[in-house]
Amino acid sequence: MPKAMLKNAVRAESDDTIVLEGNHYFPTSPLNSEGFKASSQSTHCFWRGEASYDDVAVEGEVNPGAAWYYPDPKERAARIKDHVSFWTGVHVES
């Protein structure tokens, strides 16, 4: 089962991820929001839309912008709505 790990702490885990462009997108519904804090960071993808980011914290250490999601993805990326992906120090194990 894919897991997103930061400092040996599981930040997300699901056997129902969507792999898109090499990134696992985890469903947000079972996600424990503890340790996630909204960031002001955002980016734009021409085919997915506007991405929002969260800072991810473990044991008092904050990893800025380590999680991203598309709150209102474009139609071609609709399947990743209500999913989150990780980078910047978060290791995804499959």
C-alpha positions, 0 to 999 in steps of 0.5 A, spaced: 500 500 500 503 506 498 505 511 503 507 518 504 512 518 509 516 524 512 521 523 518 518 516 519 511 518 520 506 516 515 502 522 512 498 519 507 496 511 506 491 508 501 491 502 496 487 507 492 492 512 489 492 515 482 498 515 479 499 521 474 506 524 471 509 519 476 506 522 482 501 518 487 495 522 489 492 520 495 485 521 497 483 526 502 477 523 505 481 518 510 487 523 511 489 525 518 489 533 517 494 534 523 500 536 521 498 540 515 497 547 514 495 551 508 500 555 505 500 561 501 503 558 495 500 556 489 502 554 482 498 553 475 498 547 470 495 549 463 491 542 463 490 541 471 489 548 473 491 552 480 494 548 485 494 549 492 499 547 497 500 545 504 506 545 509 507 539 512 509 538 519 512 532 523 515 533 530 515 540 530 519 541 523 515 544 518 516 542 511 514 548 507 509 546 501 510 539 501 503 537 499 499 540 493 492 539 491 487 541 486 481 544 489 478 545 482 481 541 477 480 542 470 475 537 466 481 533 464 484 532 471 477 531 474 479 525 477 485 528 482 479 532 485 479 531 493 486 528 492 493 530 495 500 529 492 507 530 496 514 532 494 520 536 498 522 531 503 516 527 503 518 520 501 512 515 497 513 508 498 509 503 494 
